[in-house]
Amino acid sequence: MTPEEQQELIRRRKGRNLAVALAIFGFVVLFYFITIVRMGD
Amino acid sequence: MASTAAPAVTMPADWRDFFALTKPRVMSLVVFTGLCGLLAAPGSIHPVIGFTAILCIALGAGGAAALNQWWEADIDAQMKRTAKRPLPMGRLGREDARDFGLFLSGLSVMVMGVAVHWLSAVILAVSIFYYAVVYTIWLKPRTPQNIVIGGGAGAFPPLIGWVAVTGDITLMPVLLFAIIFIWTPPHFWALALFVKTDYAKAGIPMMPVVAGEKSTRRQILAYSVALLGVSLLPWAIGGTGAIYGMAALALSGLFLALSLPVAFRISGEGDTMKPEKRLFAWSVLYLFALFTALVLDRMVLA
């Protein structure tokens, strides 16, 4: 693997990690509010 | 079909490739019709639960789209329109696309069941199975009626949105299903008439290739007539007011008017296919306008 490929690999991994982190955080927030709403039913 | 070798993947995929797997443009139409079903339904839903229902419809559609592309990677590679998708380009591992699709599908159904209710979750699961298995794997490569069958998959979102609110299946959401079901063949065959060469090359039995142009054109007209009737039914049974009724009459009338020149002509050498392109463009606008009218009607009445 060339240094350029190595760099590209790290960049993509970072992007995917960030996307997964945002998705998980989004679901945490969503489930917090779903729980509040459902408890009120 | 899924077993032939894909280009070797050396790099881990970019997140955008996974995003592209969900067919974001199709998803926008799915989200729109699902939201309209939800807004047009009688009764109310908490905004958070309503948002969750639409999110689940979108995730389910994305999962089904990923599974569709996992299965059709070889076919996509042979067509100009789809050759740049992540799998034919080798930007993504095939198994990764399959697992991503299964994960999104499972997640969407589970969240829908837990947060909204299980009837809409079951319908969502059926719609994903219908699109990914019944349509993509089983019938699309086997019959020129594939588009008619595939239309069923696209018809689920407003039904799911409606059921998310009411909790039961009545005639109205079934009519919304029927409208999209009847709308799909003339919408897609108009497109297929001007891009048919690609499908023939990839071995997909599209109607213009199998039954010929003339028959396809007559069938477009038949469905347009049926669409005029079906789109008026929600009004006829008293499920909507006159706003929707008048809009449906005008929009479907124009749809039928545009399908007439398509029905009674034969394309020549180097044809620009203007009537077909016009009908296709109107068909997209038509669906947005009709469902907008449905929601407006309900908001004014309520």
Interface residues (C-beta under 8 A of the other chain):
Chain A: E5 E8 L9 R12 R13 G15 R16 L18 A19 L30 F33 I34 I36 V37 R38
Chain B: M11 P12 A13 D14 W15 R16 F18 H46 V48 I49 T52 L55 V114 A115
